[in-house]
């Protein structure tokens, strides 16, 4: 294709998927989507290959969504689809790793011809069952499992599925509000793609898709070939809710000839009895993101650029969860996946990596009844510790690598649920010292104002271990989780008294290089 024509149409595709994301955020009911951007939107070609993704989103959703489309289409093949159909699933092994993340895929037709798909994955407020915590004993205790089905059939709602979802969640209005936002976003994506085809006289996007994907793959392989070849090892150890220590080990093999990178997690910790196990799709999402983080940032993130990166893990491994392992809090381990990879790459490209950060965002979910007796479930809200320092720059404070999820503002939370925040401030000096200092963690305090008992699901990590520095940098400070001033390491949902108060202090990031 002509380079100028290709660039114009590529810009059109990015505009379409970004508009999908913006529409989704404007329409969504949940603060975690609307305010924090815990979502992904993407466009796929007729072969269900991800062509373009929005600039908004988190890797755990974006790269998982990239793989999920092909899985959905295997279950409901193109010949069974008609205009107005919308597919849905929250199957952890087919999409983003736990029940709360629901993937919606809208087939895009041009006349009677299927030309692609518009997809989205977002975190929903509630999906029934145990909740966001790590206390369930198997996957079936964790909530409603939606297999790959048609949420809409020929433009009409699947009333049976809608009724099942409505009767299995605590806040059905919020769930269906967010599902409606996803459906609307997908419909808009289809309309915009058809409008683009009208502008440029295209019958479909197959040639455009092939050009974008093949160029993205070629460019990625070319950048990999510039790296030194060989196998490099990395390892990270951290504690999770309950105090257990988890170790992730990687062997990163760079093949200069083929332009491939293979990441093998052999030797990592085995499965956990708690809901922190990670399905391979989520592991793959964050492992590929770690590689993409240190390659050319101008490369598109799509089927082509992800193809040269292979990820392997043994079945008896915490980051390759097998049915029926519980996995609702899979991000507690999954967000540490990049760190051993970056340690391995520090031996190859030390100027492009960063020291260990605080790790996973600290996730809090609150359930209870308000003053009027009406039940509420908070949108999961996240708080980050410090990011690890880089070779030439300090780590960012209260910023989590690798996720792109922001914190929901305290004002929004106080307006949407009966919560009162008592403090929210950076904790100076919690980042590790070094030639470049790690980012600082933060302190957040809250209590409820209902005058009634309430339930708390909290998933802190790194309460006993510190984020390591790199190349002589000092470690960041470990975190602290206090209930009424007393440390707590419980990994289960807990009943809280009406006057109980929580204080969280997130870890700091590791420093980079020895301090002068």
SENU-231658 format. One line per 8 residues: number of its first residue (from 1); their letters; for each residue x, y, z of N, C-alpha, C. Coordinates in steps of 0.2 Angstrom, whole numbers. Layout:
N
NUM) a) X Y Z X Y Z X Y Z  ...
//
This chain:
516
1) xxxxxxxx) 4 -6 0 0 0 0 4 6 0  2 12 -3 5 18 -3 6 20 5  12 23 6 14 24 13 9 30 16  8 35 12 4 40 14 -3 38 16  -6 34 11 -13 32 12 -13 27 18  -8 23 19 -8 19 25 -8 23 31  -4 28 32 -3 32 38 -10 35 39  -13 38 34 -20 41 35 -25 36 38
9) xxxxxxxx) -25 30 35 -30 25 37 -28 23 44  -22 22 45 -20 20 52 -22 25 57  -21 31 56 -24 37 60 -31 36 61  -35 34 56 -42 33 56 -44 28 61  -40 22 61 -41 17 65 -40 18 72  -34 22 74 -33 24 81 -38 29 83  -41 33 79 -46 37 81 -52 34 83  -54 28 79 -60 24 80 -60 21 87
17) xxxxxxxx) -54 17 88 -53 13 94 -53 18 100  -50 24 100 -49 29 105 -56 32 107  -60 33 101 -67 35 102 -71 30 106  -70 24 104 -74 18 107 -72 19 115  -66 20 117 -64 20 124 -67 26 127  -67 32 124 -70 38 127 -77 37 128  -81 34 123 -88 33 124 -89 28 130  -85 23 130 -86 18 135 -85 22 142
25) xxxxxxxx) -80 26 143 -79 29 149 -85 34 151  -87 38 146 -92 43 147 -99 39 149  -100 34 146 -107 30 147 -107 26 154  -101 23 155 -100 18 161 -103 21 167  -106 16 171 -109 17 178 -103 17 183  -98 13 182 -94 11 188 -88 16 188  -86 19 194 -80 24 194 -74 20 192  -73 14 193 -67 10 191 -66 11 183
33) xxxxxxxx) -71 11 179 -71 12 172 -71 19 170  -75 23 173 -76 30 171 -71 34 173  -68 33 180 -63 38 182 -56 35 182  -55 28 183 -49 25 183 -46 22 176  -51 21 171 -49 19 165 -47 11 165  -50 7 169 -49 0 170 -52 -3 164  -50 -3 158 -53 -5 152 -49 -6 146  -51 -9 141 -48 -10 135 -53 -10 129
41) xxxxxxxx) -51 -6 123 -55 -7 117 -50 -8 111  -53 -12 107 -49 -14 101 -53 -15 95  -50 -15 89 -53 -17 83 -49 -23 80  -53 -28 77 -50 -34 74 -52 -35 67  -48 -38 63 -50 -40 56 -55 -46 56  -57 -48 50 -62 -53 49 -59 -60 52  -52 -60 53 -49 -66 56 -48 -66 63  -51 -61 66 -51 -60 73 -44 -58 76
49) xxxxxxxx) -40 -55 72 -33 -53 74 -33 -45 76  -31 -44 81 -31 -37 84 -27 -32 79  -30 -27 76 -26 -23 72 -24 -16 75  -29 -14 80 -27 -7 83 -31 -7 90  -27 -4 95 -30 -3 101 -30 4 103  -35 6 108 -35 13 110 -29 15 114  -28 21 115 -22 24 119 -24 23 126  -30 22 128 -32 21 135 -33 14 136
57) xxxxxxxx) -31 12 142 -32 5 144 -26 2 148  -26 -4 151 -21 -7 155 -19 -13 151  -13 -15 151 -10 -21 148 -14 -27 149  -16 -28 156 -19 -34 157 -26 -35 154  -29 -30 152 -35 -30 148 -33 -30 140  -29 -26 138 -28 -25 131 -25 -31 128  -19 -34 130 -16 -39 127 -21 -46 128  -24 -46 134 -29 -52 135 -35 -51 130
65) xxxxxxxx) -37 -45 129 -43 -44 124 -40 -46 117  -34 -45 115 -31 -46 109 -31 -54 108  -30 -58 113 -31 -65 112 -38 -68 113  -42 -64 116 -49 -67 118 -53 -67 112  -53 -62 107 -57 -62 101 -57 -68 97  -51 -71 96 -50 -77 92 -53 -83 96  -53 -83 103 -56 -88 107 -64 -88 106  -67 -82 107 -74 -81 106 -76 -84 99
73) xxxxxxxx) -72 -82 94 -75 -84 87 -74 -91 86  -69 -95 90 -69 -102 89 -76 -105 92  -78 -102 97 -85 -105 100 -91 -103 96  -91 -97 94 -97 -95 89 -93 -93 83  -93 -97 78 -89 -95 72 -93 -90 67  -89 -87 63 -93 -82 59 -99 -84 55  -99 -90 53 -105 -92 49 -112 -92 54  -111 -92 60 -116 -92 65 -118 -85 67
81) xxxxxxxx) -115 -80 64 -116 -73 66 -120 -69 61  -124 -64 63 -128 -60 59 -128 -53 62  -129 -48 58 -129 -41 60 -134 -40 66  -131 -37 71 -135 -36 78 -133 -41 83  -129 -46 81 -126 -50 87 -121 -47 91  -121 -49 97 -115 -47 102 -113 -52 106  -107 -54 106 -104 -60 110 -102 -57 117  -102 -62 122 -100 -60 128 -97 -66 132
89) xxxxxxxx) -92 -65 136 -89 -70 141 -85 -67 146  -85 -70 152 -80 -68 157 -76 -74 159  -76 -79 155 -72 -85 156 -65 -83 157  -62 -85 163 -55 -82 165 -50 -85 160  -51 -91 158 -46 -94 153 -47 -92 146  -52 -88 144 -53 -86 137 -52 -78 137  -52 -75 143 -52 -68 142 -47 -65 147  -49 -61 152 -44 -57 156 -42 -60 163
97) xxxxxxxx) -44 -66 164 -41 -70 170 -45 -70 176  -51 -66 177 -56 -67 182 -63 -65 180  -67 -67 184 -74 -66 183 -76 -59 182  -73 -54 185 -75 -47 185 -74 -44 179  -69 -46 175 -68 -43 168 -72 -47 163  -77 -43 160 -81 -46 155 -79 -43 148  -78 -48 144 -77 -46 137 -83 -46 132  -84 -41 129 -90 -40 124 -87 -39 117
105) xxxxxxxx) -89 -43 112 -86 -43 105 -92 -42 100  -92 -37 97 -97 -35 92 -95 -36 85  -98 -41 81 -96 -42 74 -98 -36 70  -94 -34 65 -95 -28 61 -96 -30 54  -102 -29 52 -104 -31 45 -105 -25 40  -103 -26 34 -103 -21 29 -108 -24 24  -115 -22 24 -120 -26 21 -121 -33 24  -120 -38 20 -120 -45 23 -114 -48 25
113) xxxxxxxx) -108 -44 24 -102 -47 24 -98 -45 31  -96 -50 34 -92 -49 41 -85 -46 39  -84 -40 41 -77 -37 40 -73 -36 46  -75 -37 52 -71 -36 58 -75 -37 64  -72 -35 69 -75 -35 76 -73 -29 80  -77 -26 84 -75 -21 89 -76 -24 96  -71 -24 100 -71 -28 106 -69 -23 112  -71 -25 118 -70 -21 124 -70 -26 130
121) xxxxxxxx) -65 -25 135 -65 -28 141 -65 -23 147  -69 -23 152 -69 -19 157 -70 -23 164  -68 -19 169 -69 -22 176 -76 -20 178  -80 -25 180 -87 -24 183 -87 -23 190  -92 -20 193 -92 -19 200 -93 -25 204  -97 -29 202 -99 -35 205 -101 -41 201  -99 -47 202 -101 -53 198 -104 -58 202  -106 -56 208 -109 -61 213 -103 -65 217
129) xxxxxxxx) -105 -70 220 -100 -74 223 -96 -71 229  -90 -73 229 -85 -71 235 -84 -63 235  -83 -61 229 -80 -54 228 -73 -54 226  -70 -48 226 -63 -47 223 -58 -50 227  -59 -52 233 -53 -55 237 -51 -61 235  -46 -64 239 -42 -70 238 -44 -76 242  -50 -75 245 -52 -81 250 -56 -87 247  -58 -87 241 -62 -92 238 -57 -98 238
137) xxxxxxxx) -60 -104 238 -56 -110 238 -56 -114 231  -61 -112 227 -60 -114 220 -64 -109 215  -63 -109 209 -66 -105 204 -74 -104 205  -77 -109 207 -84 -109 207 -87 -105 213  -83 -103 218 -85 -99 224 -84 -92 222  -81 -90 216 -79 -83 215 -84 -79 211  -90 -82 209 -95 -78 206 -98 -82 200  -102 -78 196 -105 -80 190 -101 -81 184
145) xxxxxxxx) -101 -87 181 -96 -89 176 -101 -88 169  -99 -84 165 -103 -83 159 -99 -86 153  -101 -92 150 -98 -95 145 -99 -90 138  -95 -92 133 -96 -88 127 -103 -89 124  -107 -83 124 -114 -83 122 -115 -77 118  -121 -77 116 -124 -70 112 -128 -66 117  -125 -61 119 -129 -56 124 -134 -53 120  -133 -51 113 -139 -49 109 -139 -54 103
153) xxxxxxxx) -145 -55 100 -146 -59 94 -150 -56 89  -146 -54 84 -150 -50 79 -152 -43 81  -149 -40 86 -151 -34 89 -156 -34 95  -158 -40 96 -163 -41 102 -159 -44 108  -161 -42 114 -157 -45 120 -159 -52 121  -154 -56 123 -155 -63 125 -158 -63 132  -164 -63 132 -168 -62 138 -166 -67 144  -165 -74 142 -163 -79 147 -156 -77 150
161) xxxxxxxx) -151 -75 146 -145 -73 149 -145 -67 153  -149 -62 151 -150 -56 155 -153 -58 161  -158 -62 162 -161 -64 168 -156 -68 173  -152 -72 170 -147 -76 174 -142 -71 177  -140 -66 173 -135 -61 176 -138 -57 181  -144 -55 180 -148 -50 184 -149 -54 191  -150 -60 191 -152 -63 198 -146 -66 201  -140 -65 198 -134 -68 201 -129 -62 204
169) xxxxxxxx) -131 -56 203 -126 -51 205 -130 -46 211  -126 -43 215 -129 -39 220 -131 -32 217  -128 -30 212 -130 -23 210 -131 -23 202  -137 -26 200 -138 -27 193 -139 -21 189  -141 -16 192 -142 -9 188 -135 -7 186  -130 -8 190 -123 -5 188 -120 -10 183  -122 -17 184 -119 -21 179 -122 -20 172  -128 -19 172 -131 -18 165 -130 -12 162
177) xxxxxxxx) -129 -7 167 -127 0 164 -120 -1 161  -115 -4 164 -109 -5 161 -109 -9 155  -113 -15 155 -114 -19 149 -117 -15 143  -121 -10 144 -124 -6 139 -119 -2 136  -115 1 141 -109 5 138 -104 1 134  -103 -5 135 -99 -9 131 -102 -10 124  -109 -12 124 -112 -13 118 -113 -7 114  -114 -1 117 -114 5 113 -107 7 110
185) xxxxxxxx) -102 5 114 -95 7 112 -94 2 105  -96 -4 106 -95 -8 100 -99 -6 94  -105 -4 95 -109 -2 90 -106 4 86  -104 9 90 -101 15 88 -94 13 84  -90 8 86 -84 6 82 -86 3 76  -92 -1 75 -94 -3 69 -96 2 64  -100 7 67 -102 13 62 -96 17 60  -91 18 64 -86 22 62 -81 18 57
193) xxxxxxxx) -81 12 58 -77 8 53 -80 8 46  -87 7 46 -90 7 40 -90 14 36  -90 19 40 -89 26 38 -82 27 35  -77 24 38 -70 25 35 -70 21 28  -73 15 28 -73 11 22 -77 15 16  -82 19 18 -86 23 13 -81 28 11  -77 32 15 -73 37 13 -67 35 8  -65 29 9 -59 27 5 -61 21 0
201) xxxxxxxx) -67 20 -1 -70 15 -6 -67 8 -5  -68 6 2 -65 -1 4 -71 -5 4  -71 -11 2 -76 -17 3 -75 -20 10  -69 -20 12 -67 -23 19 -60 -20 21  -58 -23 26 -51 -20 29 -46 -25 29  -47 -31 25 -42 -36 25 -35 -34 22  -35 -30 17 -28 -28 14 -25 -23 19  -29 -19 22 -26 -14 27 -24 -18 33
209) xxxxxxxx) -28 -22 35 -26 -26 41 -19 -30 40  -19 -33 34 -13 -37 32 -7 -33 32  -7 -27 29 -2 -22 29 1 -20 36  -4 -18 40 -3 -15 47 1 -21 51  -2 -27 51 0 -32 55 7 -35 53  8 -36 46 14 -38 43 20 -33 45  18 -26 44 24 -21 45 25 -21 52  20 -22 57 21 -22 64 26 -27 66
217) xxxxxxxx) 24 -33 63 28 -39 65 36 -38 62  36 -36 56 43 -35 53 47 -30 58  44 -25 59 48 -20 63 50 -22 70  45 -26 73 47 -29 80 52 -34 80  52 -38 75 58 -43 74 64 -39 72  64 -34 68 70 -30 67 73 -27 73  69 -25 78 71 -22 84 74 -27 89  71 -33 89 74 -39 93 81 -41 90
225) xxxxxxxx) 81 -41 84 88 -43 81 94 -38 83  92 -32 85 97 -28 87 100 -29 94  96 -34 98 98 -35 104 103 -41 104  108 -41 109 112 -47 110 109 -53 111  111 -59 107 107 -65 108 110 -69 114  106 -74 116 107 -78 121 101 -79 126  103 -82 132 98 -83 137 100 -80 143  95 -76 146 97 -72 152 91 -73 157
233) xxxxxxxx) 93 -73 164 89 -76 169 87 -70 174  81 -70 176 79 -65 181 75 -69 187  74 -66 192 70 -69 198 68 -63 202  62 -64 205 59 -59 210 55 -63 215  55 -61 221 52 -64 227 48 -58 231  42 -60 232 37 -55 235 32 -59 240  29 -55 245 24 -59 249 17 -56 246  12 -60 248 5 -59 245 1 -59 251
241) xxxxxxxx) -6 -58 250 -10 -58 256 -10 -65 260  -9 -64 266 -8 -70 270 -1 -71 272  3 -68 269 11 -68 271 15 -73 267  12 -77 263 15 -82 259 20 -79 254  26 -82 253 31 -79 248 30 -83 242  30 -79 236 30 -81 229 36 -79 226  39 -84 222 45 -83 218 43 -84 211  45 -79 206 44 -80 199 51 -80 196
249) xxxxxxxx) 53 -85 192 59 -85 189 58 -85 181  62 -82 178 62 -82 170 69 -83 167  68 -87 161 74 -87 157 71 -84 150  74 -78 148 73 -74 143 78 -76 137  75 -79 132 80 -81 126 79 -77 120  84 -73 118 84 -69 112 87 -72 106  83 -73 101 85 -77 95 86 -71 90  93 -70 89 94 -64 84 92 -66 77
257) xxxxxxxx) 93 -73 75 91 -75 68 84 -74 66  80 -77 71 73 -77 69 69 -70 71  73 -67 76 69 -61 78 64 -62 83  65 -68 87 60 -70 92 63 -69 99  58 -68 104 60 -68 111 55 -74 114  58 -78 118 55 -83 122 56 -82 129  50 -82 133 51 -81 140 48 -87 144  52 -91 148 50 -97 151 50 -96 158
265) xxxxxxxx) 45 -97 162 44 -97 169 45 -103 173  49 -108 170 51 -114 173 54 -112 180  52 -116 185 55 -114 192 52 -110 196  46 -107 194 42 -102 198 38 -106 203  35 -102 208 31 -105 213 25 -109 210  23 -114 214 17 -118 212 11 -115 213  5 -118 212 -1 -115 213 -3 -114 220  -7 -109 221 -9 -106 228 -16 -109 229
273) xxxxxxxx) -17 -110 236 -24 -112 238 -29 -106 238  -26 -100 238 -29 -94 238 -31 -91 231  -35 -86 230 -37 -84 224 -33 -79 220  -26 -81 220 -21 -77 217 -18 -80 211  -20 -86 209 -18 -89 203 -19 -85 197  -14 -86 192 -15 -82 186 -15 -86 180  -21 -85 176 -21 -89 170 -16 -87 165  -15 -91 160 -9 -90 155 -10 -84 151
281) xxxxxxxx) -17 -82 149 -18 -77 145 -16 -70 149  -17 -70 155 -15 -64 159 -7 -63 160  -4 -69 161 3 -70 161 6 -67 155  3 -70 149 6 -68 143 5 -60 142  -1 -58 144 -2 -50 143 4 -46 146  5 -48 152 10 -44 156 17 -45 154  19 -52 152 25 -53 150 27 -50 143  22 -50 138 23 -47 132 24 -39 133
289) xxxxxxxx) 20 -36 138 21 -29 139 28 -27 142  31 -32 146 37 -30 148 42 -30 142  42 -34 137 46 -34 132 45 -28 127  38 -26 126 36 -20 123 38 -14 126  39 -14 133 41 -8 136 48 -6 135  52 -11 133 59 -9 132 61 -9 124  56 -11 120 58 -10 113 55 -3 110  55 -3 104 53 4 101 46 6 103
297) xxxxxxxx) 45 12 107 39 14 109 34 16 104  37 17 98 33 19 92 29 14 88  31 7 90 28 2 87 21 1 89  16 0 84 9 -2 86 9 -8 91  4 -9 95 3 -15 99 -3 -18 96  -1 -24 92 -7 -28 89 -4 -35 88  -8 -39 84 -7 -46 83 0 -46 80  2 -42 75 9 -43 72 15 -41 77
305) xxxxxxxx) 14 -36 81 20 -34 86 20 -39 91  15 -43 93 15 -47 99 17 -54 96  17 -56 90 18 -62 87 25 -65 89  30 -61 89 37 -63 90 39 -65 97  34 -64 102 36 -65 109 32 -71 111  35 -76 113 32 -82 115 33 -83 123  28 -85 126 28 -86 134 26 -93 135  30 -96 140 29 -103 142 30 -103 150
313) xxxxxxxx) 26 -108 152 26 -109 160 23 -116 161  26 -120 166 24 -126 167 17 -126 170  13 -132 169 6 -132 172 6 -131 179  10 -134 183 10 -134 190 14 -127 192  11 -122 191 14 -115 192 9 -110 193  10 -105 198 5 -101 200 3 -96 194  7 -95 189 6 -91 184 3 -95 177  1 -101 178 -2 -105 173 -8 -109 176
321) xxxxxxxx) -12 -105 179 -18 -108 183 -22 -113 179  -23 -119 182 -27 -124 179 -34 -124 183  -39 -126 179 -46 -127 182 -45 -132 187  -48 -131 193 -53 -126 195 -50 -121 200  -43 -119 199 -40 -114 203 -44 -108 204  -44 -105 210 -47 -99 211 -42 -93 209  -45 -88 206 -40 -83 203 -43 -76 203  -48 -74 207 -51 -68 207 -46 -62 208
329) xxxxxxxx) -41 -63 212 -36 -58 214 -30 -60 210  -31 -62 204 -25 -64 200 -20 -58 199  -22 -52 199 -17 -46 198 -12 -46 203  -13 -49 209 -9 -48 215 -2 -51 213  -2 -57 209 4 -60 207 5 -58 199  0 -57 195 1 -56 188 5 -49 187  4 -44 191 7 -38 190 15 -38 192  17 -44 195 24 -44 196 27 -48 190
337) xxxxxxxx) 24 -50 186 27 -54 180 32 -50 176  32 -44 175 37 -40 172 44 -40 175  44 -40 182 50 -39 186 55 -44 184  54 -50 185 60 -55 183 62 -54 176  57 -52 171 59 -51 164 64 -45 164  62 -40 167 66 -34 167 73 -35 170  73 -39 175 80 -41 178 84 -44 173  81 -49 170 85 -53 164 87 -48 159
345) xxxxxxxx) 83 -43 157 85 -39 152 90 -33 154  90 -32 161 95 -28 163 102 -30 161  103 -36 160 110 -39 158 111 -37 150  106 -35 147 106 -34 140 106 -27 138  101 -23 141 99 -16 139 98 -13 146  103 -12 150 102 -9 157 99 -2 156  100 2 151 97 9 151 90 9 149  87 3 147 80 3 145 75 0 151
353) xxxxxxxx) 78 -2 156 74 -6 161 73 -1 167  69 -4 172 69 0 179 69 -5 184  71 -2 190 71 -6 196 64 -9 198  64 -14 203 58 -16 205 53 -11 208  47 -11 207 42 -6 210 39 -9 215  33 -6 218 30 -9 223 26 -15 221  25 -16 215 21 -22 213 14 -21 211  10 -25 213 3 -25 211 -1 -19 215
361) xxxxxxxx) -6 -16 212 -10 -11 215 -13 -14 221  -14 -10 226 -18 -12 232 -25 -11 231  -29 -17 230 -36 -17 228 -40 -18 234  -45 -13 235 -50 -13 240 -57 -14 238  -61 -18 240 -68 -18 239 -72 -18 245  -77 -14 246 -81 -14 252 -89 -15 250  -92 -19 255 -99 -21 254 -102 -19 260  -109 -17 260 -113 -16 266 -119 -13 264
369) xxxxxxxx) -122 -10 269 -129 -6 268 -128 1 270  -131 5 266 -131 12 268 -136 14 273  -136 20 275 -141 22 281 -148 21 280  -150 20 273 -157 18 272 -158 11 271  -153 7 272 -153 0 272 -152 -3 265  -151 1 260 -150 -2 253 -143 -4 253  -142 -11 250 -135 -13 249 -131 -10 244  -125 -9 245 -120 -6 240 -114 -11 240
377) xxxxxxxx) -111 -11 234 -104 -14 233 -100 -8 230  -94 -7 233 -90 -2 230 -87 -4 223  -86 0 219 -81 -2 213 -74 -3 216  -71 -8 214 -64 -9 216 -60 -3 216  -57 0 221 -53 5 220 -45 3 222  -41 6 218 -34 4 218 -29 10 220  -24 8 224 -19 12 226 -12 10 225  -8 14 222 -1 12 220 4 14 224
385) xxxxxxxx) 9 10 225 15 12 228 20 16 223  26 16 225 31 19 221 34 15 215  35 18 209 38 15 204 46 14 205  49 9 202 56 8 202 59 14 198  65 16 200 69 21 197 72 18 190  73 23 186 76 21 179 83 23 179  87 21 173 94 23 173 95 30 173  91 34 170 92 42 170 87 46 173
393) xxxxxxxx) 82 43 176 77 46 179 74 43 186  72 47 191 69 44 197 63 40 195  61 36 200 54 32 199 49 37 201  43 36 198 37 41 199 34 38 206  32 43 210 28 42 216 21 40 215  18 35 219 11 33 219 9 31 212  14 28 208 12 26 201 15 19 200  10 15 198 11 8 197 14 6 190
401) xxxxxxxx) 19 3 190 21 -1 184 20 -8 185  16 -12 181 15 -11 174 8 -9 173  3 -8 177 -4 -7 175 -4 1 173  -9 2 170 -11 9 168 -17 11 171  -19 8 176 -26 10 180 -24 15 185  -28 21 185 -27 26 189 -31 25 196  -30 29 201 -34 28 207 -41 32 206  -46 29 208 -53 33 208 -52 39 213
409) xxxxxxxx) -53 45 211 -53 51 216 -57 50 222  -54 52 228 -58 50 234 -65 54 234  -65 60 231 -71 63 231 -77 59 227  -75 56 222 -79 52 218 -82 46 223  -77 43 226 -79 37 230 -83 39 236  -82 45 239 -86 48 245 -93 50 242  -94 51 236 -100 53 233 -104 47 231  -101 41 230 -104 35 227 -106 30 232
417) xxxxxxxx) -102 30 238 -103 25 243 -102 29 250  -105 26 255 -104 30 262 -97 29 265  -92 31 262 -85 30 265 -83 37 266  -78 38 271 -75 44 273 -67 43 273  -64 47 269 -56 46 269 -53 51 275  -49 48 279 -46 52 284 -39 55 282  -36 52 277 -29 54 275 -28 51 268  -24 55 264 -21 53 258 -15 57 256
425) xxxxxxxx) -9 54 257 -3 58 256 3 54 254  7 57 251 14 54 249 18 53 256  22 47 256 26 46 262 33 47 260  36 53 261 43 54 259 48 50 261  53 48 257 58 44 259 57 36 259  51 34 256 50 27 256 52 24 249  54 28 244 58 26 239 65 24 240  68 19 237 75 17 238 80 22 236
433) xxxxxxxx) 85 24 240 90 28 238 94 25 232  98 30 228 102 28 223 104 34 219  108 32 213 109 37 209 103 41 206  98 36 205 91 39 204 87 35 209  83 39 213 79 37 218 72 33 216  70 28 220 64 25 218 58 30 220  52 29 217 46 33 219 44 31 226  41 36 229 38 36 236 31 32 235
441) xxxxxxxx) 30 29 241 23 26 242 18 31 245  12 29 246 7 34 249 4 31 255  1 35 259 -3 33 265 -11 35 264  -15 30 265 -22 31 264 -26 29 270  -30 33 273 -34 30 278 -42 31 277  -46 27 279 -53 27 278 -57 24 283  -63 26 284 -68 22 288 -75 23 285  -80 20 287 -87 20 284 -91 25 289
449) xxxxxxxx) -96 28 286 -100 32 289 -108 30 289  -109 23 289 -115 21 289 -118 19 297  -113 19 301 -115 17 308 -117 10 309  -115 6 304 -117 -2 303 -110 -6 302  -111 -12 303 -105 -16 301 -105 -17 294  -99 -18 291 -98 -18 284 -92 -24 283  -92 -26 276 -87 -31 274 -81 -28 270  -75 -30 272 -69 -27 268 -66 -33 265
457) xxxxxxxx) -64 -32 258 -60 -37 254 -54 -32 253  -48 -34 256 -42 -30 254 -36 -35 252  -33 -32 247 -28 -37 244 -21 -33 244  -18 -32 250 -11 -29 249 -6 -34 248  0 -31 246 6 -36 245 12 -32 247  18 -36 247 24 -33 249 24 -30 256  21 -33 261 20 -31 268 26 -33 272  30 -38 269 36 -41 273 42 -41 268
465) xxxxxxxx) 41 -39 262 47 -39 257 48 -32 254  54 -31 252 55 -24 249 56 -24 242  54 -20 238 56 -19 231 63 -18 230  67 -23 226 74 -22 226 76 -17 221  82 -14 223 85 -9 219 89 -12 213  92 -9 209 95 -11 203 102 -8 202  107 -12 201 114 -10 200 116 -5 206  115 -8 212 118 -4 218 113 0 221
473) xxxxxxxx) 107 1 218 102 5 221 99 2 227  96 6 232 94 3 238 86 1 237  84 -4 241 77 -6 241 72 -1 243  66 -1 241 61 3 243 58 0 250  54 5 253 51 2 260 46 -2 258  45 -7 263 39 -12 262 33 -8 265  27 -11 263 21 -8 265 18 -10 272  13 -7 274 9 -8 280 2 -8 279
481) xxxxxxxx) -2 -12 282 -9 -12 282 -12 -13 289  -15 -8 291 -17 -8 298 -25 -7 299  -27 -11 304 -34 -10 306 -35 -8 313  -37 -2 314 -37 1 321 -30 1 324  -25 2 320 -18 3 322 -14 -4 322  -18 -9 321 -14 -16 322 -13 -19 315  -7 -21 314 -5 -24 307 -10 -30 306  -12 -31 300 -16 -37 298 -13 -40 291
489) xxxxxxxx) -13 -47 291 -10 -50 285 -16 -55 282  -22 -55 285 -27 -59 283 -28 -59 275  -30 -65 272 -31 -65 265 -38 -67 264  -43 -65 268 -50 -66 267 -54 -60 268  -60 -61 266 -65 -56 267 -66 -55 275  -67 -49 278 -67 -49 285 -73 -44 287  -77 -46 292 -82 -42 295 -79 -36 299  -81 -30 298 -78 -24 301 -84 -21 305
497) xxxxxxxx) -82 -18 311 -86 -15 315 -88 -8 313  -93 -5 315 -96 2 312 -90 7 313  -86 7 318 -81 12 320 -74 10 317  -73 5 315 -66 2 313 -63 7 307  -57 8 308 -53 12 303 -47 8 300  -46 10 294 -41 6 290 -35 12 288  -29 10 289 -24 14 286 -19 9 282  -18 12 276 -14 8 271 -8 12 269
505) xxxxxxxx) -2 9 270 4 13 267 7 8 262  7 11 256 10 7 250 17 7 250  21 2 247 28 2 247 31 7 242  37 8 243 41 13 239 44 9 233  47 12 228 50 9 223 58 8 224  61 3 221 68 2 222 72 8 218  78 9 221 83 14 218 87 11 212  90 15 208 94 13 202 101 16 203
513) xxxx) 106 12 203 113 14 204 115 16 211  121 15 212 123 17 219 123 25 220  121 27 226 120 34 228 128 37 228  128 43 226 135 46 227 137 48 234
//
